[in-house]
Structure formats: structure tokens, C-alpha cells
Amino acid sequence: MQLHQIEAVVAITEAGSFRKAAEVLGRTQPTLTKSIKALEESVNLVIFDRTPRGVQLTEGGERLYKRACTIMADVRAMEDEVKQMAGFDGGRVRIGVSPVAGAVIMPRALRKFRKRWPRVEIELVNVLYPDSVSQLREAAIDMVLGPIPMLDAYGSVIVERLFDIDMVVVTHASNPQRNSTRLADLAEAQWIIHGSKEGPSSMFAGAFSARSIPLPKAYTNCHSLPAVIALMEETSAFCVLSQQLFNTIAQSHGIVVVPIEDRLPRFPLSLVTQKTRPLTPAASDLAQHIRRRATTLVQSGYSSDSQME
């Protein structure tokens, strides 16, 4: 198995055809076809099924593709690292960010970062736990910045707590149940889960369910924050958000905190990286700016941590 064959698997999968992949890679289609055929023979596996609408990965091909993506990400990171060590201002850093991290940490961190690295391509990926950790493990992103429910559950990653965030129940100001004080009173209400059911914005997450909090019977999963806001207004639904995220959206969207007396959990907003995949110099520098920004927020009273200092 050779690197150009691994690169071809990724390119064909993402392009959807041998012809388009050949154009992307700057090779001829017959050359690409021959390369994949040789790879399939060497591993005794059919990687692609040919269909009238293009190519599709087989079950075994899907597993090989995921591994190939990790390998190619490591190759690109190695190329970036070598060039950056030699003084080259370029490369790419991909970060999985939660809405609150993207709103209050990344703008200031990036402003500082750009003074040293003006030409590095930064991609902020709107992704929440647990998908964020999965993408990190697969090398689809370089680091994660967001709330992570548990600090000690991931042996392959480093979870660095920056500060804790409080969770609040919110709804639109027009909701007639907006003054409810007990979660039990809202068991029959409509709920919106921002992100995954396993994530910190869900009442199904471990920290919630472990407290014997009544779980909602009717809910909608939604990964888009603008859609969550719109749904709360139109459906009189409730949602769990971080206090910090609520503070950034409440005034302009008519969202209010529901005065629930039940004690809700706190989750650590963390910077997560891979143990076995070191950051490039540019990514490492950006991580430092993220840490400094988080420290400044705590010192200025932004997070609940400041109340304990």
C-alpha cells in the first residue's frame, strides 16, 4: 500500500467519481483506475462499487477510507510542521467549536494569533460533543473547544479544562409556561435538544439523568442554534443552554431563563487535543491564545469559576 493509493481513495470518495478525482489530483483517469485496482488486489478487498451515478464505498472500503483520511491528515500536518519550523507562514488549522466558544473565545484569540500567523488557513467547524471528539480522533479536526461532559472518559485525548459553565433552562418570552419553577412541571412540554442527546445541552446527558431529573417525553434534536431560537418562539418549546450562550443571544431574540429551582449541572468548557498527534507550531500557538483568552474571561468574572476564586 503506497501513499499515492491512499490519497486516491480519499480523493475518489470525496469527488464521487474517478474522473473528478483524477482532475483534482492532476492524474489521468486510467492511471487512477490502475492504481486503485492494484490496491484492491494487494489488500484483497473491493473498495468501490461502480454505479451509474458514480462510485460508492463498500463496507470494507468505508473502513479503509476513514483510516486513509487519518493518514492524509497526518501527512498534511507533517508538511505544515516542517514548513512552519523553517519559518513558512502557511498551512491549515481546523478547530471544532461550540457556539459559546466561537462567540467569546475565538475572536480575541484569532486576533492575537494573526499577528504572528497572518496567512495560516483557519477553519472553525460548528460541531458539538460527542461528534466533536469523534472527529478529533479521526483527524478531521486538530482540536476541540467546547463543553465536554466528563473529563476522564477518553484515553486517546487530552481534555484540558478551561472553566466551568452553568446550564439554564430557556424558552421564548411568549411561552405561557416561562415562569415554571420545577422540571417535573415541564415533563409534558415540548423540548429542543441543541446537539446530541449525549451532549451537555441535553437533559439526556449523564450529568442530568444521574440526578433523577424528569426527562422530556417530546423533543426535537437540532444542531443549528438559529433554528433552535426560531423553534422556541414558534413551538413554545424549552431548551437547555449554557448561561454564557444565553447571555449572548437573549436580548436580541426574546429568549428568557426559566426560573427552575432544580439544581442543574455544570460542565467544563475544555480544550481537547489528541495524545498521539502533536499540534503543528501554528496550531500550538493558537491553543496558547485560547488558553490566555479563557484565563482573561475567568479573571473578568465571565465564568462561574470566578465566583470561587
SULTA-V566789 format. One record per backbone hydrogen bond with DSSP energy under -0.5 kcal/mol. NH is the residue of the N-H (numbers start at 1). CO is the residue of the C=O. Records with the same first field share a line. If there is no record, write none. Layout:
NH=CO / CO
This chain:
5=2
6=2
7=3
8=4
9=5
10=6
11=7
12=8
13=9
14=10
15=11
16=12
21=17
22=18
23=19
24=20
25=21
26=22
27=22
32=28
33=29
34=30
35=31
36=32
37=33
38=34
39=35
40=36
41=37
42=38
43=39
44=40
45=40
47=45
49=56
50=48
51=54
54=51
55=16
56=49
58=47
62=58
63=59
64=60
65=61
66=62
67=63
68=64
69=65
70=66
71=67
72=68
73=69
74=70
75=71
76=72
77=73
78=74
79=75
80=76
81=77
82=78
83=79
84=80
85=81
86=82
87=84
88=83
90=88
93=121
95=123
96=143
97=95 / 125
98=145
102=98
103=99
104=100
105=101
106=101
109=105
110=106
111=107
112=108
113=109
114=110
115=111 / 112
116=113
117=113
120=117
121=91
122=120
123=93
124=122
125=95 / 123
126=124
127=97 / 125
131=128
132=128
134=130
135=131
136=132
137=133
138=134
139=136
140=135
141=135
142=94
143=94
144=272
145=96
146=270
148=268
155=153
157=154
158=273
159=157
160=158 / 271
161=159
162=269
163=269
165=267
167=265
168=241
170=239
171=256
172=237
173=254
175=172
178=175
180=177
185=182
186=183
187=184
189=186
191=218
192=238
193=220
194=192 / 201
195=193 / 222
196=129
199=196
202=199
205=202
208=205
209=205
210=206
211=208
212=209
213=208
217=187
218=189
220=191
222=193
225=223
228=224
229=225
230=226
231=227
232=228
233=229
234=230
235=231
236=232
238=190
239=170
240=192 / 201
241=168 / 239
243=166
246=242
247=243
248=244 / 245
249=245 / 246
250=246
253=249 / 250
254=250
255=250
256=171
258=169
259=178
260=258
261=181
262=181
264=262
267=165
268=148
269=163
270=146 / 268
271=160
272=144 / 270
273=158
275=156
284=280
285=281
286=282
287=283
288=284
289=285
290=286
291=287
292=288
293=289
294=290
295=291
296=292
297=293
298=294
299=295
300=296
301=298
302=297
304=164
306=303
307=304
308=305
309=306
